[in-house]
């Protein structure tokens, strides 16, 4: 069911690479990072929400923006001065394949491309969607969002549940909030309900990260919720976030067969049962 979205997203990514000018090491690095696999969940949700609204409006430029922001964050996270990861999705991380300087420049490139996509999606539209999209992108990416989330992940003040939840919210949830907001705004949703949309995305992002922690318990070098709380309590929190996510979708009149399948996928994220 999701393949139709992935096919469109991958096609647009290839078109984007083709438009990146002459072949250079930087251009090659950008192509390497963009085509290094990934589920494309964040742009997929942009398109799913826009289509669920049923107004026939194109949200693809904004969907790509989220993927560009996400790719930029992954490049930065892998750097030796950050998480120092040698691999990303079973291939050498970008700084290993292209050196640190080029990796950093590629990250800058994707941030700029992300904001360009917001501009492109707003062309010929009422300005409110573009203005609100810019606001949420800057808020969620900055010192009150993903940037501070990475800082806390590198330098956690403690290993309390509060700290773990703050890292999850700022580092992971924020990109899902951008995805949902872009899909809602560029899909023609009522801007007055944007806070509800962000709240729904918050529950999705938390469920996604908690599920990831349940999978990675004992392997994650950082703070892991399952390692701190135990699997059973963590699984209860996962289920609670999933229930709130589904409730939010229904309240926003977004619940359809595709989101039902998405919920089924998310429920299957924890590799093992709660025990």
C-alpha positions in Angstrom: 0.0 0.0 0.0 2.9 2.4 0.8 4.8 1.4 -2.3 2.9 3.9 -4.5 4.2 6.7 -2.3 7.7 5.4 -2.2 7.9 5.1 -6.0 6.8 8.7 -6.3 9.2 9.9 -3.7 12.2 8.0 -5.1 11.4 9.3 -8.6 11.3 12.9 -7.4 14.6 12.3 -5.5 16.2 11.1 -8.7 14.9 14.2 -10.5 16.3 16.4 -7.8 19.7 14.8 -8.1 19.7 15.3 -11.8 19.1 19.0 -11.3 22.0 19.5 -8.9 24.3 20.8 -11.6 27.7 19.6 -12.7 29.2 16.5 -11.3 31.5 17.3 -8.4 32.5 15.5 -5.2 29.9 17.5 -3.3 27.2 16.7 -5.8 28.2 13.0 -5.6 28.1 13.1 -1.8 24.6 14.5 -1.9 23.5 11.8 -4.2 25.1 9.1 -2.1 23.4 10.4 1.0 20.0 10.7 -0.6 20.1 7.3 -2.2 21.4 5.4 0.8 18.2 3.5 1.4 15.7 4.5 4.1 12.0 3.9 4.5 11.0 7.5 3.5 8.5 7.5 6.4 8.6 11.2 6.9 7.9 12.3 3.3 5.4 9.4 3.1 3.4 10.9 5.9 3.3 14.3 4.3 1.7 12.8 1.2 -0.6 10.5 3.1 -2.0 13.4 5.1 -2.4 15.7 2.1 -4.2 13.0 0.2 -6.4 12.0 3.2 -7.7 15.7 3.2 -9.1 15.0 -0.3 -8.5 18.5 -1.8 -6.2 17.3 -4.6 -3.3 19.6 -3.7 0.3 18.6 -4.4 2.5 18.4 -1.3 5.5 16.7 -3.0 8.0 19.6 -2.7 7.2 19.8 1.1 7.5 16.0 1.4 11.0 16.2 -0.1 11.9 19.1 2.2 11.3 16.8 5.2 13.5 14.1 3.7 16.2 16.7 3.1 16.1 17.9 6.7 16.2 14.3 7.9 19.2 13.5 5.7 21.0 16.6 6.9 20.5 15.5 10.5 21.7 12.0 9.8 24.9 13.2 8.2 25.6 15.5 11.2 24.8 12.8 13.7 27.3 10.4 12.1 30.2 12.8 12.2 33.2 12.0 14.5 32.4 15.0 16.7 28.9 13.7 17.2 28.0 10.0 17.3 31.1 8.9 15.4 29.3 6.2 13.4 31.3 4.5 10.6 28.2 3.1 8.9 24.7 4.2 7.9 22.3 1.6 6.6 25.0 -1.0 6.0 27.1 1.4 3.9 30.0 3.7 5.0 28.6 6.9 6.5 29.0 10.0 4.4 32.1 11.3 6.1 33.8 7.9 5.7 33.0 7.8 2.0 33.7 11.5 1.2 35.6 13.0 4.2 34.3 15.2 6.9 34.5 18.5 5.1 32.4 17.4 2.2 29.9 15.6 4.6 29.4 18.9 6.5 28.9 20.8 3.3 26.4 18.2 2.1 24.5 18.7 5.3 24.4 22.4 4.8 23.1 21.8 1.2 20.2 19.7 2.4 19.1 22.2 5.0 19.0 24.9 2.2 17.1 22.6 -0.1 14.6 21.9 2.6 13.7 25.5 2.9 13.6 25.8 -0.9 11.0 23.1 -1.0 8.7 25.1 1.3 9.1 28.1 -1.0 8.3 26.0 -4.0 5.3 24.3 -2.5 3.9 27.7 -1.6 4.1 29.2 -5.1 0.6 30.2 -6.3 -0.9 29.4 -2.9 -2.2 31.7 -0.2 0.8 32.7 1.9 -0.5 31.3 5.3 0.6 27.7 4.6 4.1 28.8 3.6 4.5 31.1 6.6 3.3 28.5 9.1 5.4 25.9 7.5 8.5 28.1 7.9 7.6 28.7 11.5 7.3 25.0 12.4 10.4 24.0 10.4 12.6 26.6 12.1 11.1 25.9 15.6 11.4 22.1 15.3 14.9 22.2 13.8 16.5 24.8 16.1 17.6 25.1 19.7 14.1 24.2 21.0 14.0 21.2 18.7 16.3 18.7 17.0 19.5 20.7 17.6 19.0 20.7 21.3 17.8 17.1 21.2 21.2 16.1 19.7 23.0 18.2 22.4 21.1 16.4 25.1 21.8 13.0 23.5 25.5 13.8 23.5 25.6 15.4 27.0 22.6 14.1 29.0 22.4 15.7 32.5 21.1 12.4 33.9 19.3 9.2 32.8 15.9 10.1 34.1 12.7 9.3 32.3 12.2 13.1 31.9 15.5 13.5 30.1 14.8 10.5 27.9 11.4 11.8 26.9 12.9 15.3 26.2 15.6 13.8 23.9 12.9 11.7 22.1 10.6 14.8 21.7 13.3 17.1 20.4 15.4 14.8 18.4 12.8 12.4 16.8 9.3 13.8 17.4 10.1 17.2 15.8 10.6 15.8 12.3 7.3 13.9 12.5 5.6 17.2 13.5 7.1 18.9 10.5 5.9 16.1 8.3 2.3 16.2 9.7 2.2 20.0 9.6 3.5 20.2 6.0 1.0 17.6 4.8 -1.8 19.3 6.6 -1.0 22.9 5.5 -0.1 22.1 1.9 -2.9 19.6 1.6 -5.4 22.3 2.4 -6.1 21.6 6.1 -7.5 24.2 8.5 -4.6 26.1 10.0 -6.6 26.7 13.1 -6.2 22.9 13.9 -2.5 22.9 13.5 -1.8 22.3 17.2 -4.0 19.2 17.1 -2.0 18.0 14.1 1.3 18.6 16.0 -0.1 16.7 19.0 -1.1 13.8 16.8 2.4 13.7 15.3 3.9 13.9 18.8 2.3 10.6 19.7 3.4 9.0 16.5 7.0 10.2 17.0 7.1 9.0 20.6 5.7 5.6 19.6 8.2 5.3 16.8 11.2 6.1 19.0 9.9 3.9 21.9 9.5 1.0 19.5 13.0 1.6 18.3 14.3 1.6 21.9 12.6 -1.7 22.5 14.4 -3.1 19.4 17.7 -1.6 20.4 17.8 -2.5 24.1 21.3 -3.5 25.0 22.7 -2.3 21.6 22.2 1.5 21.8 25.2 3.4 23.1 23.0 6.3 24.2 20.2 6.4 26.8 17.6 3.8 26.1 14.1 3.9 27.6 13.7 0.1 27.7 17.1 -0.1 29.5 16.0 2.4 32.1 12.3 1.5 32.7 12.4 -2.2 31.7 10.6 -3.8 28.7 7.2 -4.2 30.2 6.8 -0.6 31.4 8.2 0.7 28.1 5.8 -1.4 26.1 2.9 0.0 28.1 4.1 3.5 27.2 4.4 2.5 23.5 0.8 1.2 23.4 -0.4 4.3 25.1 1.3 6.6 22.5 -0.1 4.5 19.7 -3.7 4.7 21.1 -3.3 8.5 21.3 -2.0 8.7 17.8 -4.9 6.8 16.4 -7.4 8.8 18.4 -5.8 12.0 17.0 -6.1 10.8 13.4 -9.7 10.0 13.9 -10.4 13.4 15.5 -8.8 15.1 12.5 -10.8 13.0 10.1 -7.6 11.5 8.7 -8.2 7.9 9.6 -8.5 5.8 6.5 -7.3 2.4 5.3 -3.8 3.7 4.6 -3.4 5.1 8.1 -4.8 1.8 9.5 -2.0 0.0 7.7 0.5 2.5 8.9 -0.7 1.9 12.5 -0.4 -1.9 12.0 3.2 -1.3 10.8 4.0 0.8 13.8 2.5 -1.7 16.2 4.9 -4.2 14.7 8.0 -2.1 15.4 9.0 -3.8 18.7 10.7 -6.9 17.6 9.7 -8.9 20.7 6.7 -8.8 22.9 6.6 -6.9 26.1 8.2 -9.8 28.0 
